[in-house]
Amino acid sequence: MSQQQELQRKVEQQSRRMLQAERERPTLLAQTVYIGTLGLIFVLPVVGGAYLGHWLDGLAAGYSFRWTLSLLLLGVMIGGLNVYLMIRE
């Protein structure tokens, strides 16, 4: 096979790859849904932890924010792990 034929084959192969990538590119709506889902899977554990901690602190006598702070931080860690695992897929 000559160099010219080899070059032509490589150019055609790259052209097919570029056309395929253009067809498979996600739409703006798909990207927006993906980002929204990432935000939701991060925020839900944080808010859930804050509400649960606030409720538990309300059961304790006196002023306390120990459960709220602890479960809020736990929610941030769980939310971050959720985002990491989703992006890794």
Secondary structure, 3 states (H helix, E strand, C coil): CCHHHHHHHHHHHHHHHHHHHHHCCCCHHHHHHHHHHHHHHHHHHHHHHHHHHHHHHHHCCCCCCHHHHHHHHHHHHHHHHHHHHHHHC
